[in-house]
Amino acid sequence: MTNPEELARDDEGVLFKRLVEIMARLRSEDGCPWDREQTTQSLKPYLVEEAYEVLDSIEEGQPDKLAEELGDLLFQILFHAQICREEGRFGIRDILEKVTDKMIRRHPHVFGSARAADAQEVLVHWESVKNEEKGGELSRSILSGVPRQLPALLKAQRLQTKASRAGFDWAKPGEVIAVVARELRELRESMRCGDASGIKEEIGDLLFSVVNLARLLGVDPEEALQGANRKFVRRFQYIERLAREKGKPLEGMTLKEMDALWDEAKEVP
């Protein structure tokens, strides 16, 4: 026969409450000195780090690792909630109530009478409800809601996507290729003139237009760049290994020698 305590531990609500209690204990006077010292400001780097570790575990395709990293990210959320509760601002109950109400409100095609035939219509409902929540169309920019602290590549993609939902977009990828070419010409002109501020601006414009091209081609620019990063690491580490096998440190090779090894690395899958 199953022990009642074991049944209780299998219940998600009981486990969640237990984790909340553990967080409160860690912040108590007889808890952990390090945990007691933290603030929402001091925890910001850890929140970002845990989110990226979740992304790493998704990429690695290891379910156990993903479960662990999602738990670490959840604990960061509880950490912030506990600090804010102690400061009298809000607590985990307020967070749960807000997100529950929001998800019901923003899915009228599920919890209401609205209809959505596809994912695009879902996004239209979502933006419409968000706009109503913020006070109406005249008092709010279409681009509102894109976090200021997002990494620039992701932020460019989100801004473009929001503008696209309002109909402000290129008709086809070929049009954006022309923009990319134009931005590259403008960058070359700034380089020719030795205009440092112009070079910086044109580099930004070039990157922004490449993100637009990726979006219209159905490619996530962050994933594409991460793939390029992984490929570079793999190839560079290959030439490092070849250099060691030749008994010559990479730093002691000429650029021509390194280029020859690089070309060899490109042939390796």
Contacts in CASP RR format, 6 or more apart in sequence:
PFRMAT RR
TARGET T0000
AUTHOR 0000-0000-0000
METHOD contacts of the structure
MODEL  1
MTNPEELARDDEGVLFKRLVEIMARLRSEDGCPWDREQTTQSLKPYLVEE
AYEVLDSIEEGQPDKLAEELGDLLFQILFHAQICREEGRFGIRDILEKVT
DKMIRRHPHVFGSARAADAQEVLVHWESVKNEEKGGELSRSILSGVPRQL
PALLKAQRLQTKASRAGFDWAKPGEVIAVVARELRELRESMRCGDASGIK
EEIGDLLFSVVNLARLLGVDPEEALQGANRKFVRRFQYIERLAREKGKPL
EGMTLKEMDALWDEAKEVP
8 14 0 8 1.000
9 15 0 8 1.000
19 74 0 8 1.000
19 75 0 8 1.000
19 78 0 8 1.000
20 78 0 8 1.000
20 82 0 8 1.000
20 92 0 8 1.000
23 75 0 8 1.000
23 78 0 8 1.000
23 79 0 8 1.000
23 81 0 8 1.000
23 82 0 8 1.000
24 82 0 8 1.000
25 31 0 8 1.000
26 32 0 8 1.000
26 35 0 8 1.000
26 36 0 8 1.000
27 35 0 8 1.000
27 36 0 8 1.000
27 82 0 8 1.000
27 83 0 8 1.000
27 86 0 8 1.000
28 36 0 8 1.000
29 36 0 8 1.000
35 79 0 8 1.000
38 79 0 8 1.000
38 83 0 8 1.000
39 83 0 8 1.000
40 80 0 8 1.000
40 83 0 8 1.000
40 84 0 8 1.000
43 76 0 8 1.000
43 79 0 8 1.000
43 80 0 8 1.000
43 83 0 8 1.000
46 76 0 8 1.000
47 73 0 8 1.000
47 76 0 8 1.000
47 80 0 8 1.000
50 69 0 8 1.000
50 72 0 8 1.000
50 73 0 8 1.000
50 76 0 8 1.000
51 73 0 8 1.000
53 69 0 8 1.000
53 72 0 8 1.000
53 73 0 8 1.000
54 66 0 8 1.000
54 69 0 8 1.000
54 70 0 8 1.000
54 72 0 8 1.000
54 73 0 8 1.000
56 69 0 8 1.000
57 65 0 8 1.000
57 66 0 8 1.000
57 68 0 8 1.000
57 69 0 8 1.000
58 66 0 8 1.000
59 226 0 8 1.000
77 95 0 8 1.000
78 92 0 8 1.000
81 90 0 8 1.000
81 91 0 8 1.000
81 92 0 8 1.000
81 95 0 8 1.000
82 91 0 8 1.000
82 92 0 8 1.000
84 90 0 8 1.000
84 91 0 8 1.000
85 91 0 8 1.000
85 92 0 8 1.000
104 111 0 8 1.000
105 129 0 8 1.000
105 133 0 8 1.000
106 125 0 8 1.000
106 126 0 8 1.000
106 129 0 8 1.000
106 130 0 8 1.000
107 122 0 8 1.000
107 125 0 8 1.000
108 114 0 8 1.000
108 125 0 8 1.000
108 129 0 8 1.000
109 115 0 8 1.000
109 116 0 8 1.000
109 121 0 8 1.000
109 122 0 8 1.000
109 125 0 8 1.000
114 125 0 8 1.000
115 121 0 8 1.000
116 122 0 8 1.000
116 124 0 8 1.000
116 125 0 8 1.000
123 165 0 8 1.000
124 165 0 8 1.000
127 162 0 8 1.000
127 165 0 8 1.000
130 145 0 8 1.000
131 137 0 8 1.000
131 140 0 8 1.000
134 140 0 8 1.000
134 144 0 8 1.000
142 162 0 8 1.000
142 163 0 8 1.000
142 165 0 8 1.000
142 166 0 8 1.000
143 159 0 8 1.000
143 162 0 8 1.000
143 163 0 8 1.000
146 155 0 8 1.000
146 158 0 8 1.000
146 159 0 8 1.000
146 162 0 8 1.000
147 155 0 8 1.000
150 158 0 8 1.000
151 222 0 8 1.000
152 207 0 8 1.000
153 207 0 8 1.000
153 211 0 8 1.000
153 221 0 8 1.000
153 222 0 8 1.000
153 225 0 8 1.000
154 222 0 8 1.000
156 207 0 8 1.000
156 208 0 8 1.000
156 211 0 8 1.000
156 212 0 8 1.000
156 221 0 8 1.000
157 211 0 8 1.000
157 214 0 8 1.000
157 215 0 8 1.000
157 220 0 8 1.000
157 221 0 8 1.000
157 222 0 8 1.000
160 169 0 8 1.000
160 211 0 8 1.000
160 212 0 8 1.000
160 215 0 8 1.000
161 215 0 8 1.000
163 169 0 8 1.000
164 215 0 8 1.000
169 216 0 8 1.000
170 176 0 8 1.000
170 179 0 8 1.000
170 212 0 8 1.000
170 216 0 8 1.000
172 216 0 8 1.000
173 213 0 8 1.000
173 216 0 8 1.000
173 217 0 8 1.000
176 209 0 8 1.000
176 212 0 8 1.000
176 213 0 8 1.000
176 216 0 8 1.000
177 213 0 8 1.000
179 209 0 8 1.000
179 212 0 8 1.000
179 213 0 8 1.000
180 206 0 8 1.000
180 209 0 8 1.000
180 210 0 8 1.000
180 213 0 8 1.000
183 202 0 8 1.000
183 205 0 8 1.000
183 206 0 8 1.000
183 209 0 8 1.000
184 206 0 8 1.000
186 202 0 8 1.000
186 205 0 8 1.000
187 199 0 8 1.000
187 202 0 8 1.000
187 203 0 8 1.000
187 205 0 8 1.000
187 206 0 8 1.000
190 198 0 8 1.000
190 199 0 8 1.000
190 201 0 8 1.000
190 202 0 8 1.000
191 199 0 8 1.000
210 221 0 8 1.000
211 221 0 8 1.000
214 220 0 8 1.000
214 221 0 8 1.000
214 224 0 8 1.000
215 221 0 8 1.000
234 265 0 8 1.000
235 262 0 8 1.000
235 265 0 8 1.000
235 266 0 8 1.000
235 268 0 8 1.000
236 265 0 8 1.000
238 261 0 8 1.000
238 264 0 8 1.000
238 265 0 8 1.000
238 268 0 8 1.000
239 250 0 8 1.000
239 258 0 8 1.000
239 261 0 8 1.000
239 262 0 8 1.000
239 264 0 8 1.000
239 265 0 8 1.000
240 250 0 8 1.000
242 261 0 8 1.000
242 264 0 8 1.000
242 265 0 8 1.000
243 249 0 8 1.000
243 250 0 8 1.000
243 253 0 8 1.000
243 261 0 8 1.000
250 258 0 8 1.000
253 261 0 8 1.000
END
